């Protein structure tokens, strides 16, 4: 990672016009040549950016007219449900002949956890399910799924966006989100990029999407030999989801400089990162202090945990009864006591609190002065940014609040971290998504942030580029009390 900063600057110089990308240079040269042969005015080139939020339970897409907007939420017609047209379920059907679809498995099987598999072992082949005859790499499945998503998004743009642009050729860009933890892992970042490039190629090329095509195409992308149709390879980027998720906040009057904790609750994952937000010559500067993704603490995992534990408690209660007594006449008599049921949520909440505390503890090692309570003037609070469909559940909100209490002075962890303060992420005025209410728009917040030009999202500094700092002096007796600044 030693040269990551220079590579980032080189990319951004190319995108801001100091060095014109090859694909756009060829396009501009062709347009200039056409102008010399005809006096008819050529419609201006239109730049569009597709922000793709590849989620664990659903995938979202937003198309933006660069550089000023507007941005459109992409409905997944024929894929998503009528109640949630902007959310495409993240699962892929694989037929016995290796054909991919999103509607039916045709005698094959469903592949779920596409994103989690890609994050954990992108190039390790495994059966689609236990005992299944079809095996493939997670990168192959992710490529096939994303190809359907992109094919839908490109077709929708042609029908619904292009007519409003006044003609002219479209120059595409695409940003794909990745958890902040994995942005610092070169092998995972490269897998996400290869899958995104291969998916674009399959989406833009007519024909069925199957395992063989997905596998060969992603191999070309991985080897740097793929030239995707309709977009320059250098125009496809991988961006930390947290930076995209807070782009609207970073551009709003509510923005505050300094320490932030981002908590994204998906279906299977609890994605947490802590960063410092400041300005730099590159725009917004995100210095990531720590990040982690727990793949067993998302909202769907909570639901399954409750169901499994309720069943276990019910069976344990019956097993503990007198075996000579008859089976309870109704199911209600098998229900565990209320105190046992409430204890289940407390156990899951505790696991979330521990995961959050791990991120906060690691972040303090990187920037103790920016996160700790000051001995002098009142300390600015740590801004809490909440994202994901699962964050509405009270359990997760309680977990965030409890982690803040424990990290504060007198909280028992000895961290003396500043108090937590939730910061709203406002709905942008240029965002167009008919039928999407203000409460639901945040589920598209990351995709919206990804739709900005790569050079406009900001500068990303990974945790590996920030050294641990010396700890602050150990506090004495006064650490047992909470000051008025922490109330």
Secondary structure, DSSP 8 states (H G I E B T S, - for coil): -TTHHHHHHHHHHHHTTSS--HHHHHHHHHHHHHHHH--S-----EEEEEEEEE-SSEEEEEEEETTT--EEE---TTTS-STTTT-EE--EEE-TTSBEESS--TTSEEE--HHHHHHHHTT-EEESSTT-S-EEEHHHHHHHHHHHHHHHHHHHHHHHTGGGGTS--EEEEEEEEE-HHHHT-HHHHHHHHHHHHHHHHHHHS-S--BHHHHHHHHHHHHTT----TTS-GGGEEEEEHHHHHTHHHHTSTT---EEEEEEEE-SS-EEEEEEEEEEETTEEEEEEEEEEEETT-SHHHHHHHHHHHHHHHHHHHHHHS-TTS---SSGGGGS--HHHHHHHHHHHHHHHHHHHHHHHHHHHHH-HHHHB--SSS----EEEEEESGGGGSHHHHHHHHHHHHHHSTTSSSS--B--EEE------TTEE-TT--TTTGGGGHHHHHHTS-HHHH-EEE-GGGS----------GGGGS--GGG-
